[in-house]
Amino acid sequence: MPVVANGSMADLMPAPGTMPDWIALESELPWLNDLAGCPHDPVHHAEGDVLVHTRMVVEALTASDAWARLPEMDRLCVFAAALLHDIAKPATTRIDADGRVSQPGHSRKGAIMARAILWRMGLPFALRERICTLILHHQIPLFLIEKDPLEARRRAIEISLGAPNHLLAMLAEADARGRICRNPQRLLDNIELFRELCAEAACLEAAFAFPDDHSRVRFFETRGTDPGHVQHDDTRLTVTMLAGLPGAGKTSWLKRARPDLPVVGLDEIRTGFGVGHGEIEGRVLQEANARAKAHLRAGTDFAWSGTNIGREARGQWIGLFRAYGARVRIVYVETDEPGLRHGNRRRAGRVPDPVIDRMISRWEIPDRTEAHEIAVVLR
């Protein structure tokens, strides 16, 4: 998928009080053209295809006084999220036997697709990840208030750790105004109630302030926990989990920054077995599990080295570490694409490019709901 022809996202953002230049946008951002012709269910989107909707959303956003009053970086964040919020609908479209159209999972897949696009465009890491958080959660303000109150508060707090909820509400309002549906006022009312919920939970314009890192981890581990309660810290060792695409420089960072740590490394185990990436993976993971448990039982700090680029896969290992009372620190290592490909070519166990491409299509960055500490190393 071509990413950008020339210029940058900031150059394409309209000034407050002006209209988006769609000729320039569709020329410079070729992925927008993939949205043309992608169908919508007329019950929720009678306005037309996904590109029509995206244009309406962006125009509703950039016409709003609230967007115009934002600082420039926040304007860029919400503008980019509006352009990309439905990027995954063509890839997720399903049409059932009755002709009803759905796009299940388009928010999560869209955040992943947007991450790759914005990474290749060279957007700063923090801005990129804030945009991806907005895309991941862009549907939440439309319906969260209809959920269980404790679960709604929990979700609002979770989102606030990745992006300010007032920006998410602004994106959702543009999403609601940029469509033709049966009851748009219900959506707008729900968004306003979402704002009130976030304000009451002290997470509307900033991340919720937990008492400490361990209390934050316990809040996301345990349903019904008071987010303001100081949890007893019973951790007995620290596991440093490395995460990042192959070739990003995880091993180099570990050797330089923490040469003292014993390492459970999937690449090392594969080398010992004489196999490549993806071969006898079950046996490799079984051996890694056994080595990790030996350190956990002994209460010995160690590093867990692997790609760990999927949230679900990380969660399985983090669950094991936490069951033994570990404090978990994730060190996420990233470089640009030329650096990544070059680093991979220099590896002893080079990963085939198509495998890396598949990893990029599943690439989820660690966040503060997962571990006591997230350290980001940009190379």
N, C-alpha and C positions, 0 to 999 in steps of 0.2 A: 504494500500500500504506500504510494507516495505520501510524504508527510507535509512538506512545505516547499514551495518553489523558491521564493526569495523573502527577505525581510523577516519579521518576527510577529508574534501574536500581538505585542504591544503596538506595533505600527499599524495593525489592522483594526484596533479598537477605536470606535468613534469617540470624538470628544462629547462631553455632556451637551445635550441640546441639539445634536446632529444625528442623522440616520446612518445605520450601517451601510457600507459600500459593498453590496452583495456581489457585484461583478468582481471586485478585487478579492473578496473573501473566497469565492468559489474558484477563482483562478489560483490563488496562493495556497489554499487549503483543499487539495483535490479530494480528500476523504469526505468532504461535505457532499460531493456529487453522488457518493454511494447511497445517500439517504433518499435521493430522488426515486420515486416509483415504489418505495417500500411501503406496503399498505398499513393502515391503521384500522382498528375496530371502530366503525362509525358511531357506536354508542358513546365512546369516550373521546373520540377524535373525528368529528364530522368535518373538520376543516380540510382534510386531505392527507397526503402522504407525510412521511417523517420530515422531509426537507421543508415542506410548507409549514409544518408545526414548528420546526426549529427556527425558521425565519420569524414566525410570529412571537415565539418566546424571546428571542434576542431583541426584537423591536419593542416588545412590552417592557423588557428590562431596561434598555437604554433610554426609553422615554420617561422612566420614572424619576421623580425628584429624589427619592431615597438613594438610588444608584448614583445620581449625579453628586450627591453630598459625600459619598465615600472617599477615603484616601485613594490615590491612584492605584496602588497595588491591590487593594480590595476590589476596586472596580474591575481591574484586569482579571482577578481571580474569578469573580462571578460571571463576567463576560465569557471567559474561556469555558467555564463550566456549562453555561447556557448553550454555547456552540456544540459542546461535546456530550451533553447529558443523555442523548439518545443514540450515540454513535454505534451501539451494539444491537440496535433493533433489527437491521438487516440480517445479522448473524443469528438472531434468536427467534425470528418470526415463525409462528406456527399457525396454520389454518386448519380448523377442525372440519368434521364432516358436514356441519351446518353452516360453514362459511365464516364462523367467528374467528377473528384474528387475535392472537395473543403474542406477547414477547417475554416469556418467563426468563427471569435472571438477567434481564438486560442492564440493570443498574450495576450489578457486580461485574459482569463481563465488560460493561462500558468503562468502569473505572480502570480495569486492567488494560483495555485497548488505549484509553486516554494516556495512561502512564507511558506506554511505549511511544506513542505519538509525541508527547511533550518531552520525553527524554531525548528523542532524536532531534527535536527542535532546540534543545539546549536550555530549556527553562530552568531556573534555579530550583534546587531540590525542594526547599520548603514550600515555595509557591506551587510547584507541580503537585506535591502531595496534598496540599490544601484543596486544590482543584479536584483531585481524584476523590478526596473525601466527600466533597459536595456531590459529585456524580454518583458515588456509591450510595448515598443516602437521599438522593433528590426526591424520592417519592414519600419519604417518611412523614414530613409535615402535613401531607394531604390527609393522612388517616391515623396518625399516632394517638391523637386525643381520644379516639374511639377504643383504644386498648385498655387493659388493666392499668390503673393509675400507677402502681409501683413499677410495673414493667415499662410504662411510658416514661417515667422519670429516669429509670435506669438507662433507657435508650438515649434520652436527651443528654445525659451526662456522658455516655460513651461517645456520642458524636462530637461533643464539645472538645474532646481531647485531640481531635484531628482537624477541626475547622469550627469557627464561631457559628453558633446556631442562628444568629441574626442574618448572616450571609446565606445560610441554607434556607431560611424562611423567605428571603428575598428571591432566591432562585425558584423556590416552589411557587411563590406568588406569580412570577413571570410565566412559569409552566402552566399554571391554572388560567391565567389571562390569555395565554397564547394558544388557546384551543376553543373548539365549539363542542359543548357537551350539554347534557340534559339539566344539570344542576350546578353551574359554576359557583354560585354563591355558597353552596355547602363547602366546596373546596376552600374558598377564601375565608369562610368562618373558621374552618378547621385550622388553617394556617395561623390565623390570629390567636386561636386558643393554644396552638403550639408555642407561639411567642410567649404567651402568658405562663404556660407550663415551664418553659426554660427560665423565665425571669424568676419564678417562684423557687426553682431548683438551683438558682445562682449559677446558671451556665448559659446565659443568652449571648453575651458579647465576649466572653472569655471562657477558657477551660475551667471546669469545676475544680476547686482547690481542695484536694484530699489532704488529710492531716500528715500523711507520710506515704512512702512508696508501698510499704507492706499493706497498709490499710486499703490502698487503691487495688492492689492485686487481690486481696481477700474479697473486696466488694464485687469484683467481676467473677470470682470463683463461686461465690455463695449467694444464692437468691435471697432477697429480703433483708440484706445487710444494710444498716444505716451508713450512708456514704461519709458522714461526718464523725463516725465512731473510730477511735484509735484502737486498732487491732493489736493484740499481743504478737510480737515478732518472735516466732519460734524457729526461725531458719537456723540451720546448723552447718551449711556449706554454701558455696557459690558455684553455680554452673555458668560458664560463659559460652553462649551459643553463637556461633558465627553464622551469618546469613549473607547471601549475595550470589549473583550469577557466576557461572564458571569463568575464570579469567579476570574477575574483579580485583583480586589481590588479597583474599582472605588469609591464605597461608602466610604470605609475606607480612601482613599486618601482625599476625599472631607471633611469628618468630621475632619481630622487632619489638612489639609492645609487651608481650607476656611470654618470654622464653622459658619462664619458670613453671608454667602450667603443664601437667600431663595432658595429652590430647587423645581423645577418641575421634579418629578421623575416618570418614567413609572412604576417601581416596586411598588412604594408607592401607585400609583393610582390603580394598580391591587390588592394590598392588601386591599385597601379601598373598592373595588368592590367585594372582596372575590373570585377572579379568578386567574388562573395560567397563565403562559407565553403562548401567542398565543390564549387565549380565549377572546371573544368579543373585539378583537383588535381594531376594528373601534371605539367603544365607549371609550376605553382607550385613543386612540389618539385624539379623539374629546375633551375629558376632558383636556388632556395635552395642546392641542392647546388653549383652553379657558384660562387656567391658565397662559400660556406663554404670551398671548396677554394682559392680565391684567398688568403684569410686564412691557411689552413693552410700553403700552400706558402711564404708570406712569413714564417711564424712570428710572426704578429701576433695578440695576444689579441683575442678578440671575444665577443660574446654571441649565442647562438642562441635566438631567441624564438618560442615556439609553445606549444600546450597540453601536448604531451608527457605525456599522462596514461596511456598504455599502456606497460608495460614492454618489450614487443617492439618497438614503434615507437621508443622511446628507445634501445634497444640497437642498432638499425641505425645511427642517427646517432652514437652514442658509439663504435661500431666504426670509423666513418669518422674521427672525431677522433683516436682512439687510434692508428690506422694512420699518422697524421702526427706522432705523438709528443706529443700534447696531454695536458695535465693537465686533468681534467674536474671542474668544480664545478657541481652542480645546485642551483639556488635554487628551492625549491618554495613557492608562494604560495597561501594559503587564507584564505577568509572563511566566515561562516555563509551559509545559503541565502538569507535576505532580502538580505544584502549582495551576494551573488553575482548574484542576479536584477537588483538595482538597478544594480550595476556594469555588467552586460551591456547594460541598456537605455541607459546613458549612452555606450556605445562607438560610435565612428563606424561600425564594421562589426558591427552587432548580430547575434548568432548566434540563430537561432530557438530558442525554448524546447524544442521536441521534440528538436532536435539536442543541446542541453545535457543533456536527460534521457538520451539515448542514451550520451553521454559518461560520465555518472554511472554507467551500467550497465557501463562498462568501466574504471572509475577505479582505477588502481593507483598507490600512492604510491612515489616513489623511495626506495631503501634503500642501505645502505652496501656492498652487493655490486656496485653499478653504477658508482660514481664515486669519485674521491679524496675529495670532500667533499660532504655534503648539508647545505644550509642551509634551515631551515624558517622562513618568514615568515608569522605569523598576524596577520590584519588584523581 
